Amino acid sequence: MRTWNASTENDLRQLLNEWDPIGVADVVQDEYDCMLAPLLRQLHDGASQTEISDFLRHELEDHFGLDPLGLRPEAMAARVIAWWAPVGPAGGTDRAKPFLATNPEQSTPTYPTPCTTQA
């Protein structure tokens, strides 16, 4: 099993910062890092665009306390899926799949826990 590639996480971070639904990415580069591990896990597991969109909508509403209506989580999900395609299982390339951590004694990658939601 391949190990996590740091550039993959950085690329996804850049996508999330370009989307920047709360408008702080120019000041806080890691604001959306809490979504990295869950998104990478979902992508690795073959999540559909709808599943990615549902996750993003949930994060906007429940974690960030935003109304997702004008933030277009569906469009962002399409971007994430398009970005993933060349490196994911369907892409067929020889690039490493993004695992955040791999225990050689486990058959599946392990991930840090995602950020907690606001109360």
N, C-alpha and C positions, 0 to 999 in steps of 0.2 A: 504494500500500500504506500502511496506517495505521501510526502509530508506537505504541510501547509506552505504556501508561497506568499510571502509578505506583500509582494507587488499586487496580488489579487485583492487582498484586503484594502490596500491603498487605492486601487482602481475603483472598488465599490464605494469607499469613503468619498472619493472625488465625485462619483455620480450622485450620491446623497447630498453632498455639499452644493452641487450645481442645482439640484432640485430645491434645496434649502426652504422647506415649508414654513419655518418660523423666522427666517430672515436674519440669522446670526452667523452664518458660515464664514463671513469675512472676518469675524472677530474670534469665533470659537470653532476651530477646525475639527474637534472631536465630538461635537454636539450630538451627532447621529450614530456614534460608535455603538450605542446600545442596540442598534438594529443590525449591525454587521454579522454577528454570530448566528442569530436566527435566520437572517436572509441567506447566508451561505449554507446553512444546514438545509433549508428548504430547497434551495437550488440544487444542492448535491443530491437530495432525495428525489429530484425530478418534479418539483412543484410546478403547477400550471401558472399561466399569467393571472388567472382569476384568483388562485390561492395567494400569490404574491400581492396582488391588489388588495385582497381582503386583509392580509397582514398589515400592509401599509395604512389602510383605512383605520384598522383597529389601533395602531400606534398613534396616528394623528388624533383620534378621538379620545382614547383612554390614557395614553401616556402624556401626550403634549397638550391635551385639552383643547384641540382645534376642531373646527367644522371642516371636514374634508371636501366640501362641495367645490370650492374654487381651486383646490390644491391638486386636483387631478391625479389621485393615486393610481388610477387605471393607466394613464399615460406613463407614469413613472414605472409601473410594473412592466409595461411593454419595453421600456428602455433597459431595465434590469435583465429581462429575459433575453433581449437582443445582445446585450453585453456578455451574458453568460454563455450563449450558444457556442462561440468558438472554443471555450475551454471546458464546457460541461460534457457529460457523457454522450449527448447527441452530436456534439461537434466533431468527434472522431480525431481530434488532433492529439499530439503527443505532449501537450502542455500539462503541467501538474494541476490536479484538482485542488481547490482551496480547502484544506483542512486546517483548523486552528490549532489542533494538537493531536498527535497520534501516539497512542500507547502501543508499542510493538507487540504486547501480549494480548491486545484486543483486536478483534476483526473489524471494528468500526471506529471511526474517528471520534474523539471527544471534543467538546466545545465548552468554553466558559459560559457561565449562566448569563442570560440577557439582563439588561437593566430592569430594575423594578419599576412598576407603574406608580404614578403619583397618587396620593390618597385624596 
